[in-house]
Amino acid sequence: MTRMRSLAVILGVVVAMFATPATAATSPYAPLDRPGPKLTVPAATLKAALQCSGDFKGSTLQPILMNPATGVTVDENYSWNYQPAFTAQKRPWCAIHMPSHTLGDIQVSGEYLVYAIRTMRAKSNRDIAIMGHSQGGMSMRWALRFWPDTRTMVDDVIGMAGSNHGTETLPTCIVGVTTCLPAVWQQQANAEFIKALNSGAETFKGISYTEIYTKTDEVVTPPESAGLHTGNGRITNVATQDVCPLAFYEHLAVGTIDNAAYVLAMDALNHDGPANLSRFNKAECGKLFHPGVNPANVGMYLSILSGAPGLASVPLPYINLVGAPMLPREPALRCYTKAKGC
């Protein structure tokens, strides 16, 4: 009997050594290290969508890629705030012009990001940073999740009010009842897209993640859902109210004019690792606008007005002012996201 028990123990150890962990065996999503698929968007289209400025070879400053929010173009989001700020710093930057005012299928936007990351890394011969607002603070993670080669090209991810876990604010999109734009479906808290995005790991080793949000966010709810928690990346999740207790800027402002968000983003760009709250100067809390924002600039107001049709298309079902297809349900996940692949 003792011999049989010993044999059973040995067999149990052998089985445990060679068995696949249950979570890995049952996951419906692609393994974290599986190479990404070929890009389906034509190369000429991807090239035309990438706008770059600055000396990528000669600058000592980390290059940054700007990723726009849902409902706006990259010009409407950044041309009157962060682009002039980075240009004044002589920091090389690129910006992506996403199709359909960033309201199309985010899986397609992911291909634009993969192309941009690879192109910028080749242009600069150093790892880059990616910064985004709202959807733009989340969608770069699609590229990092499903195209593993991009992870070695990115040093910093900076999200401002990023919809990293979707939002509970868009209950108006109901399957079989309403039609909505693709990116609106995909950013609901219970979306299949969000589940695939966060599968396996939310962050990756070698990348620093600075996730900035505001407790007064009325679009990404709950606001703290912008934070990231799993994986091996270095993470700072910070509300603007954590550094400036009286901060009142909401979703749109935190990614465009908020000086507290700007200072945190610059801290991440200018130091190793994510933003460090101990380096934040409280004197920055008294500034209404960050460098690059000029309230006397007429172009600022024109950019804001031009973004109104796209923004109006976000919260309302049936409303489409940007030309993207209206869908009765969320776009199906692409085959490369699945465990069995394509």
N, C-alpha and C positions, 0 to 999 in steps of 0.2 A: 504493500500500500504506500509506504514511504517513497519507494522507487517510482511509482506511478505519479505521485504528487510532484516529485522532482522533475519528471519528464514533462508534466503539464506546465510547470513554471517555465522550463526552458523553451517549450514551444510558444508559450505566451510572449516571452521576451523576443523571440525571433519574429513572430507576427508583428509585434509592436515596432520593431526596427524597420521592417519593410513596408508597413502599411502606409497609405497616403492619408494625411490628416483629413478628418471628416469635412472640415470647412472647405478645404481645397478640392476634395473629390466632388462635393455637391454644389460648388459655386457655379452659377449659370453664366458667369462673366469670364472674359479672356484672362489668362494668366498675366501677371504684371510684367513679365519679361518677354512676352511674345512680340516679335517685330511687328511694327505697324504696317498697314496695307499701302499699296501705291495710291498716290493722290489721283482723284478722278476729275477735279477741276482743271481745265486746260492750263498749261504752264504760262501761256501768254496772259491769261486772265489774272492769274495769281501775281505775276510780275507787275501788271498794270495797277493792281490794287495797293501796292506797297509804295508809300511815299517816304523818302529819307532825306535827312539834312545833317550836315556837319562832317568833320574829318574823322572817319572811322579808324584810320590807320595811325594817325598822329596824336589823337587825343588821349590823355591819361585818365579821362573820366569814363565810367562804365556806360556803354550805350544802352538806351532804353527803348523799348517797343511799347507804343500806346495802343490800347485796345478799347473800342468804344462801347457805350452802354446800349441797352435795348431802345430802339425807336429813334436813334440819332446816328448821323454820320460821324466819322472821326473829327471832321472839321467843326461840326456843331458842338462836339464834346470838348475838344482840346485846343482849337486854333486861337482862342482868346484867353487862355490861361496857362496850361502847362507847356504848350509848344513855345510861346515866347519866353517863358521862364527857362526852359532848357537851352534855347538858342542863346539867351543872355549868358548862361553859364559856359557856353561853348561845349555843351554836352551833345554828342551825336545821338540822333533819335530817328526812329521810324514810326509810322502810323499806318494802320490798315483801314482801307476803305471796304467795309463789309457790304455785301449785297443787301438790297431791300431795307436800308436803314437799320441793319442789324436785327431784323425781325424774321428772317428766314430760318431754316433748319440750322441749329447750332452745330450739328454734325458737319455741315458744309463749312461753316465758319471755322471749325477746327482745322480743316485742311489749309485755309488761308493762314492760320497761325503756325502750323507746321512749316509751311513754306517760308514764312517771315522769320521764324527762329533760325532755320537753317541758313537762310540768306544773310541775315545780320551777323550770325556767328562767323561766316566765311568772310564777310566784309571787314570785320573788326579784329579777327584773330584773338578774341578773348570772349569769355562768357558774358551773356547779356542779362539785362533785367527786363521784366515785363510788368507793366502797370495797367490796371484797368478799373473802370467804374461800373458798378452794378453787374449786368451780364458780362461786361468786359473784365470785371474782377474775378470772374469764375471761369469763363470759357477757355482761357489758356490752359487750365488744368485738364481739359479734354485732350488737348494735344499731348501733354505730359503723360497722361494715363495710358493712351492707346498707341503712341509712337515713342517707345522708350529711348530711341536715339536722341531725342530732343532734350532729355534730362541732363545730359552731360554738357549741354550748350547754354544752360540757364543757371545763373547764380542767385538771382532774387526774383521773387514773385510778390508784387505789391497790389493788394486788392482794396478798393474803397467801396464799402457797402456792397460787397460781392454777394451774389445770389448762390453761394456755395451749397446750400441745402434747399434751394428753392424758396418759395414764399407762400404764406397762407393768405395773402392779400388778394389773390386772383381767383375767387370762387365762381366767377361768372362764366368760366369755360367748363361746360358740362357735356360729357360724351352723349351723343344722340339728341342733344337739345340745342346747343349753340355751335357756331363756328368761330374759331379764333385763329390768330396768326401762329405759325409754327413755334417761334421762340417763346411765345406766351404760354402755350401748352407745356413746353419743355421746362419752364421755370416754376411750375406749380410744385409745392412741397412733396406731393405724392407721385411726381412724374417718373416714368421709367428712365428717362434721360438722367435725372438726378441720382437714381439708384445706381446706374451704370457708372456715372462719373465718380462716385464715392466708393465704388467697389474695390476691395483689396486693400487700398491705402489712399488716404487723402493727400499725403505729402511724400516726398522722396528724398533720400539721402543726398547731400551735396547741395541742396537748394534751401534758401532761407525764405520763409513766408511771413510777410507782414500784412495782417488782415485788420484793416481799419474800418470801424463802423460808428454809427451814431445811435444813441438810445432813443432819439426822436424819429428814427426812420419809419416812414409810413408806407413804404413800398416793399422792402425786404423785411418780412416779419416772421417770427420774432427777430429783432435786430441782431441779437447775439448769434443767430444761425449763420451769420457771415463768417464766424470763426471756424478754424480747422483744428483737428485734434489727433488724427491717427497717422501712422506712417513714421518714417525716419527723418523727415525734414526738421529744420530748426524753425520754431513757430513763435510769433508774437501776435496774440489777439488783443486788440486794444480799442476801446470806445474813446471817442474824442473827449467825452466827459471824464474819462479816467485821468486825463492830463489837464483838462480845462473844465472844472466842475460846472461852470455856467454856460458851456457850449450849447447852442440852440440850433445850429444848422441841421437840416434834415437830409433826406436821401439825395436830392438833386444837387444841393449845395456842397455836400461833403466831398463829392468827386470833381468839383469844378472851382470853387472859390475859397473853401475852408482852409485857413492858414494852419490850424492844428494838424489837419490831415497832411498838408504839404510838408510841414516840419518833420512829421513822423516818416513820411516817404523819403525825404532827403536824408534822414538819419540812417535809414536802411541802405540807401544808395551809396552813402559816403563812408560806411563802416562795414567791417566783416560781420556777417550774421544779420538777423532781422533787427528792426527798430528796438532800441533800448530805452525804456521810459525814464530811466535815471538820468539820461542825457538831455531830457526835454527842459527847455528854459520857460518857466511860467510867464515870462514877459511876452511870449508869443501869443498868449491867450487874448490879449487886448487888441489884436489886429483883425479887422473885418475881412480883409482880402489877402491872399498870398501873392508873392512876387509873380509878375506876369499878368495879373489881372488889373486892368485900367478902367475904372468906371466911366472915364471920359471918352473911352473908345467906342465910337458908334458901331464899329464892326462887331463888338461884343453883343450888343442888343439885336443886331441883324442875325447873328448866329443863333441866338436864343429863339428868335421868332421863326427862323427857318426850321428849327427842330420841333416846333409845335405840332405839325401834322403827324409826325411819327410818334411823338409821345402820346398824342390823343388816341392813337391806334392800339396802345398797350392795354389799358384797363377795361376797354369796352368790347363785348362780343359783337360780331357782325360788322364792326367798323374797320375799314381798311383804306388808308390814305397813302400807302407807300408802294402798292403793287405786288406785294408778296401774296402767295396763294392762301386763301382761307381754308382751314381744314376742320372736319367734324370731330377730329381726335388728334392726339399726339402723333407726330411722325414715328414710324417704326424704327426701332434700333437697327443700325447697320450690322451686317453679319460679323464684322471684325470685333464687335464688342462681346460676342458670345463665346462661351467656352469651347464650342466645337469649331469656331472660326468660319471661314468662307469656303 
